[in-house]
Amino acid sequence: MNPTASTPTIEQVFAEFLDEQREKLKPRTVRQYEDVIGLLTHHLNGYAYEGLSKKEERLFNKHYNATGAAHREFCQVFGPEKIVVNLGMFLGYFMVRKVMAGAELKRAAGTAVKKLSKWLAAKGYIDKEESEEGAGRGAEAARDLPKAERAARILFEAEAGNALGLEELKGEDYLDFDHFTIARIELGTLWLHQAGERKLIGPVVVPAEATRLLQEGWDLSCSLGRVRGKWHIVEMANVYPG
């Protein structure tokens, strides 16, 4: 048998959550929650299908590929059980790479997700374990996303101000754009490694202010160049909290 669409859907649950918050919170806070739920909806509609089972994928394709009024997005097909499982990618990737926002909205994203997770359990939409997982992710994001955003800006400004040029770096003194994980931090210095490799890259000279914000296990999206035995960031994109 083909699976059927959930009742209620994620879209309906989000609307219920926001309606309740409008009765309790100040208008400014409500607007932030609306923005966050809008972004979470966009993320789920755009990426969450990648984690579906074969059976769920058939259901999704049936509704998504329908034309006209029969067409449905992910949040109009699946229910609240699909929210928490997708929060890690939303907070750890989507809010960092896809959303051009300052520290305030990123902090609000974590706070809203934490409150949403607790509300879902209170309403009986998810169990306590899922709620605690989602609330934990939200609390971490509220703390770490603003720090990561600030650190990325510091590193980008430092990279823009240095005199290194790609044409000056050759062979083993240049590491192309990639994700590098922070293995060790000292004031003004990082040691990194690439995915799947144990060899440390360092010392990487960075502003001391950035090292006060960064944490071991976080990822930097950048390229590196080595001059006189020390590595420097040549191109900088994002910082991803671990």
Buried (B, 14 or more C-beta within 10 A) or exposed (E): EEEEBBEBBBBBBBEBBBEEBEEEBEEEBBEBBBBBBEBBBBBBBEBBBEEBEEEBBEBBEBBBEEEEEEEBBBBBBBBBBBBBBBBBBBBBBBBBEBBEBEBEBBBBBBBBBBBBBBBBBEBEBBEEEBBBBBBBBBBBBBEBBBBBBBBBBBBBEBBEEEEBEEEEBEEEBBBEEBBBBBBEBEEBBBBBBEEEEEEEBBBBBBBEBBBBBBBEEBBBBBBBBBBEEEBBBBBBBBBBBE
